[in-house]
Amino acid sequence: MELGLVTLLRAAWVAVILPIVIASIPSAKLSWFHQLLSGYAKRGKTMQPSSYKFTVPQRFFSHFYMMAVAWTTLLLLTTWLYACKEAPMTSESFHFSHLASYLTGGSHVFSFHKSHLTPVEYRYRVWRSVLLLLLMEAQVLRRLFETFYVFNYSPSARMHIFGYLTGFFFYIAAPLSLCCTYAPEVFKFTLNLVSEFIVRGKNQMPAIEIDWLEAINPLLKLGWGQWIGCAIFLWGWIHQRRCHAILASLRAHSEQVDDYVIPTGDWFELVSSPHYLAEIVLYAGLVIASGGDLTVWLLFLFVVANLGFAAAETHRWYLRKFENYPTNRFAIIPFVY
Ligand SMILES: NC(=O)c1ccc[n+]([C@@H]2O[C@H](COP(=O)([O-])OP(=O)(O)OC[C@H]3O[C@@H](n4cnc5c(N)ncnc54)[C@H](OP(=O)(O)O)[C@@H]3O)[C@@H](O)[C@H]2O)c1
């Protein structure tokens, strides 16, 4: 079952990346496919009123962030409890883990999945998943807050139903990809706890005691790869928050809620979609913090492909809409694209 879930997730990521890659090939024969996919991907300002069939309001973004917060919180709490109870880490075992890893040349930041893990390595990786889920929680909580309290979605802004469903897929698969190797074990552990609760009743349950130091300490001792990943994640997280605040402020002084303006400040000086660039940066942080896990790599590649595609569309829209649009701005990757 363990391998089944990992394989299923990887196959799902490949299945959603491939069409975007094919649609991005600059070939006249594939232009119909490009048109088809960009019709599904358009939203808000890039969507023409004539293509409003099978669309939902863009403020429905909040639906998948509500689901994402509930799902990520569930995965985080159950994986964290499992880590504390079934994979506790003493300082000695951490020390041993690092030493053994160093001697065997393992645990490199860009190494791919290894199937034969020692118990210590296994525990180490469970705690690494807890860290990744904590970062994801910070991301989805901020995005939920922004959809309600920061963005001022125009009542006429729509997105294709296909994009809406892709959002649900993404926020189910992304948090799960961060802990998929252990998710079946965590599921069994949680199921046992719930069955025990049902059979014994609340009063007969042994109290679940959590030593807060032991619940937090292992996270602080994970390793340099995780610290670097966290720093990169935070860098992207902070810039995305700033860029979203800039976008939201554009309509604050406007009479019309669907007026568009050329944004300036922060990474907007470099690219047209810095909030997408920031999203790519923060998922790159997750890849590094995961130790280069293949499933997290595939999740990252999807984010790059999906947002790269949307950013190209947005850049073309800005060039068409504003004659005085800064010519030194790139679409999403500064000085490259
Ligand atoms: N991980 C993923 O695969 C993924 C996929 C999609 C989105 N996201 C993330 O979700 C966040 C929001 O994405 P989004 O596509 O909704 O962003 P967006 O289309 O750029 O829109 C964000 C908000 O800003 C407004 N806005 C944009 N440009 C404006 C301008 N020039 N003048 C005035 N208002 C403007 C939009 O209005 P309109 O609605 O009227 O355009 C909308 O209300 C991004 O940071 C992105 O990274 C992630």
The ligand as an SDF file (V2000), in Angstrom:
LIG
                    3D

 48 52  0  0  0  0  0  0  0  0999 V2000
    0.5230   26.3950   -6.8580 N   0  0  0  0  0  0  0  0  0  0  0  0
   -0.1310   26.6100   -7.9750 C   0  0  0  0  0  0  0  0  0  0  0  0
   -0.0870   25.8390   -8.9410 O   0  0  0  0  0  0  0  0  0  0  0  0
   -0.9850   27.8580   -8.0730 C   0  0  0  0  0  0  0  0  0  0  0  0
   -1.9850   27.9500   -9.0670 C   0  0  0  0  0  0  0  0  0  0  0  0
   -2.7490   29.1080   -9.1220 C   0  0  0  0  0  0  0  0  0  0  0  0
   -2.5210   30.1580   -8.2290 C   0  0  0  0  0  0  0  0  0  0  0  0
   -1.5510   30.0310   -7.2890 N   0  0  0  0  0  0  0  0  0  0  0  0
   -1.2220   31.1480   -6.3770 C   0  0  0  0  0  0  0  0  0  0  0  0
   -2.3510   31.8960   -5.9780 O   0  0  0  0  0  0  0  0  0  0  0  0
   -2.0100   33.2910   -5.9490 C   0  0  0  0  0  0  0  0  0  0  0  0
   -3.1200   34.0870   -6.6710 C   0  0  0  0  0  0  0  0  0  0  0  0
   -3.1310   33.6700   -8.0360 O   0  0  0  0  0  0  0  0  0  0  0  0
   -4.0620   34.3430   -9.1320 P   0  0  0  0  0  0  0  0  0  0  0  0
   -3.8040   33.6310  -10.3970 O   0  0  0  0  0  0  0  0  0  0  0  0
   -5.4730   34.4560   -8.6070 O   0  0  0  0  0  0  0  0  0  0  0  0
   -3.4360   35.8250   -9.1790 O   0  0  0  0  0  0  0  0  0  0  0  0
   -3.8910   37.0220  -10.1150 P   0  0  0  0  0  0  0  0  0  0  0  0
   -4.7340   36.5460  -11.2500 O   0  0  0  0  0  0  0  0  0  0  0  0
   -2.6920   37.7950  -10.4690 O   0  0  0  0  0  0  0  0  0  0  0  0
   -4.8870   37.8480   -9.2110 O   0  0  0  0  0  0  0  0  0  0  0  0
   -4.7640   38.1930   -7.8850 C   0  0  0  0  0  0  0  0  0  0  0  0
   -5.7390   39.3630   -7.5790 C   0  0  0  0  0  0  0  0  0  0  0  0
   -5.1200   40.5850   -7.9940 O   0  0  0  0  0  0  0  0  0  0  0  0
   -5.9180   41.2510   -8.9830 C   0  0  0  0  0  0  0  0  0  0  0  0
   -5.0120   41.8210   -9.9860 N   0  0  0  0  0  0  0  0  0  0  0  0
   -4.0770   41.1630  -10.7130 C   0  0  0  0  0  0  0  0  0  0  0  0
   -3.4020   42.0160  -11.5120 N   0  0  0  0  0  0  0  0  0  0  0  0
   -3.9610   43.2240  -11.3120 C   0  0  0  0  0  0  0  0  0  0  0  0
   -3.7350   44.5250  -11.8720 C   0  0  0  0  0  0  0  0  0  0  0  0
   -2.7880   44.7140  -12.7710 N   0  0  0  0  0  0  0  0  0  0  0  0
   -4.4900   45.5820  -11.4610 N   0  0  0  0  0  0  0  0  0  0  0  0
   -5.4580   45.3750  -10.5320 C   0  0  0  0  0  0  0  0  0  0  0  0
   -5.7240   44.1770   -9.9470 N   0  0  0  0  0  0  0  0  0  0  0  0
   -4.9930   43.1170  -10.3450 C   0  0  0  0  0  0  0  0  0  0  0  0
   -6.7600   40.1590   -9.6030 C   0  0  0  0  0  0  0  0  0  0  0  0
   -7.8820   40.7220  -10.2350 O   0  0  0  0  0  0  0  0  0  0  0  0
   -8.6710   39.9250  -11.4170 P   0  0  0  0  0  0  0  0  0  0  0  0
   -9.2470   38.7080  -10.7690 O   0  0  0  0  0  0  0  0  0  0  0  0
   -9.7060   40.8680  -11.9080 O   0  0  0  0  0  0  0  0  0  0  0  0
   -7.6770   39.5760  -12.4640 O   0  0  0  0  0  0  0  0  0  0  0  0
   -7.0660   39.3100   -8.3650 C   0  0  0  0  0  0  0  0  0  0  0  0
   -8.0910   39.9070   -7.6040 O   0  0  0  0  0  0  0  0  0  0  0  0
   -0.6670   33.4750   -6.6400 C   0  0  0  0  0  0  0  0  0  0  0  0
    0.3230   33.9080   -5.7630 O   0  0  0  0  0  0  0  0  0  0  0  0
   -0.3180   32.0990   -7.1620 C   0  0  0  0  0  0  0  0  0  0  0  0
    1.0390   31.7900   -6.9870 O   0  0  0  0  0  0  0  0  0  0  0  0
   -0.7900   28.9100   -7.1980 C   0  0  0  0  0  0  0  0  0  0  0  0
  1  2  1  0
  2  3  2  0
  2  4  1  0
  4  5  1  0
  4 48  2  0
  5  6  2  0
  6  7  1  0
  7  8  2  0
  8  9  1  0
  8 48  1  0
  9 10  1  0
  9 46  1  0
 10 11  1  0
 11 12  1  0
 11 44  1  0
 12 13  1  0
 13 14  1  0
 14 15  2  0
 14 16  1  0
 14 17  1  0
 17 18  1  0
 18 19  2  0
 18 20  1  0
 18 21  1  0
 21 22  1  0
 22 23  1  0
 23 24  1  0
 23 42  1  0
 24 25  1  0
 25 26  1  0
 25 36  1  0
 26 27  1  0
 26 35  1  0
 27 28  2  0
 28 29  1  0
 29 30  1  0
 29 35  2  0
 30 31  1  0
 30 32  2  0
 32 33  1  0
 33 34  2  0
 34 35  1  0
 36 37  1  0
 36 42  1  0
 37 38  1  0
 38 39  2  0
 38 40  1  0
 38 41  1  0
 42 43  1  0
 44 45  1  0
 44 46  1  0
 46 47  1  0
M  CHG  2   8   1  16  -1
M  END
$$$$
